[in-house]
Amino acid sequence: MSSPKTDVDEFRKILNGANRILALCGAGLSVASGLPTFRGAGGLWREFESTSLATPEAFEDDPGLVWLFYAWRRHLALKAKPNAGHYALAELAKKKENFLCLTQNVDGLSPRAGHPESAIRMLHGNLLDITCYNKCGYAERNATRDPVCPSLAAAAEDYPPGQLSPLLDPSVDLATIKPEDLPQCPDCKRRGKTSLLRPGVVWFGESLPDGMLLEVDNWLYKDPVDVMLVIGTSAAVYPAAGYTNKAKRRGAVVAVINPDPQAKSGLDGKDFFFQGGADEFLPKLFEDVIGKLKIPDTAPLTEA
Ligand code: BJW
């Protein structure tokens, strides 16, 4: 198989002429905003692999630990600002009518960069949503309170640069948080039941949001796809990872943007590989369509 192309000008022309564009984004898109990835160097939280905490089994086993992990990520996401990559994608969505962005990210930075809601699907949910663990239907959308509750206050503490927070230091024992000190579902309580609340994200073994997969398939199979952008993802998790080959079978030229050279595996001579950060490459790659990117001073949290 011949190697993917790397010519920015050639890709710009293809993107400019493209009608139907699909993007799959992952944690790497938010690295320049200071948020960690799941795998590789950034994927360790204390002594735990981040992915090992993203399961219903981990929550059943130790809901206090899993809530602390998510409370810490909520705090980081609330403090973070969208970067040039998020803004470039948002501008592309405003210029190209038939662009759909599938993001695996739960940090809400794309909506905060002004990415139109109709042009993005948050496949793995939203870190700021809080739902009932027993699925009674209770949900708080975009709950920005930080900390989520007093027992999770340690996750919302800031330390000066260079000083490791005790929460992140594996040599400092974590205080056990009792389930009764974690957020409880008010609707279940009203019905005389008890249920914990949980982060509104999709854990391993859980289904993606109702109807979303069908909607994405309907978009994919409606007409051929011209360009598939694969941005900052290890493409290790399904069903998200499967969309690249589906788009390729629909005719798409695939462009992968990732600093890891391994991310180009599976690409052929029709495709493109841009080795580097999404914040660096996306404004350049989209310039013929969006012009020179301007980054606003503020990125307000989305309305509840
Ligand atoms: C940069 C950068 C810079 C760094 N710029 N880039 C088919 C086959 C086999 C298994 C399955 C299958 N279908 C379903 C499954 C089971 C499972 C699965 O996929 N398992 C795999 C391990 C194989 N999938 C599921 O369970 C899904 N549910 C489902 O399918 O339901 C039905 C079903 C269930 C069971 C069996 C069969 C069917 C649900 C998946 C939910 C994933 N959830 C998580 C947590 C979300 C909540 C949270 O945020 O905590 O989603 S796991 C985690 O991985 C998170 C991420 O969204 C996801 C993907 O990670 P991502 O974004 O790619 O991050 P990284 O860290 O892996 O990569 C970062 C990349 O950025 C790297 O490449 C860097 O190089 C790069 N980078 N700096 C650009 N500056």
Residues whose N, C-alpha, C, O or C-beta is under 5 A from the ligand:
A	BS01	BJW	G26 A27 G28 L29 V31 A32 T37 F38 R39 A54 Q104 N105 V106 H124 V201 V202 W203 F204 G205 E206 S207 L208 G232 T233 S234 A235 A236 V237 Y238 P239 I257 N258 P259 D260 G276 G277 A278
